[in-house]
Amino acid sequence: MITIKNPHSLRAALKNRPGDIKKISASPRYKSLLDRKEKNDPWCEVLLAAKSEKIPIQFEMIKKNDSDGRSETVTAQVLEKQPVSLEKLFQNIDPNKPSIYLALDCIQDPQNLGSIFRTASFFDIKGILMTEERSCSLTSTVYDVASGGVESISFAIETNLKQAIDAAKASHLWVLGTSEHAKDSLFKLTADRPWLLVLGNEEKGLRQLTQKSCDMMCTIPQKGEVSSLNVSVAAAISISHFSK
């Protein structure tokens, strides 16, 4: 069970899997707002949609967040979205039609993972392959940072990334690894085929075995003094490049 505190994330869950939303807690002030069908507050439209789905809404004072002293206005208890099989993730790939998939090699920061899901949803990528070990799980933070992105993207979680990459190749995907140490520029490549873009750990990048599994490696060329990018920023730049 996860706790959602972002109205966009809850709206996406309502659209895609309302049966998985088990309980919503809202501050008492929302009771009168909902009775008037007030829509100026970002939560009201979501709560009205939840009522129409007959999802229980409990009006109560929600405990303060110890870190900043603020109280949340609405929280929702939602079952975690389930991953799909590798076969389903990579099904029906046309080798002659451009498409983008992501593979994440040990991403550990939930803020980064949530941002990657949000960007992936914005650009309508086809799926995300994640590793199980030494990786961040899909926590409540991931769902909220993704702002609904988790709900619209299929994902698989695998223990052996090399075997999963081999399955991607067998499904007509070309595997492109990313590294600040690579020689070839990302911007010399085009969306001329189905790509699996592989992004590495925040500190260590791609593991050596993962790099050897890639068809090619690329880098985002450095222009200024800072030598590296946050992985979620690198993901956004790379996905945007192939989505032109």
Secondary structure as UniProt FT lines:
FT   STRAND          2..4
FT   HELIX           7..16
FT   HELIX           18..20
FT   STRAND          21..26
FT   HELIX           29..35
FT   TURN            36..37
FT   HELIX           42..52
FT   TURN            53..54
FT   STRAND          57..59
FT   TURN            66..68
FT   STRAND          74..78
FT   HELIX           86..89
FT   TURN            90..92
FT   TURN            95..96
FT   STRAND          99..105
FT   HELIX           110..122
FT   TURN            123..124
FT   STRAND          127..131
FT   TURN            133..134
FT   HELIX           140..146
FT   TURN            147..148
FT   HELIX           149..152
FT   STRAND          155..158
FT   HELIX           161..170
FT   TURN            171..172
FT   STRAND          174..178
FT   TURN            180..181
FT   HELIX           186..188
FT   STRAND          194..201
FT   TURN            202..204
FT   HELIX           208..213
FT   STRAND          216..219
FT   HELIX           231..242
//
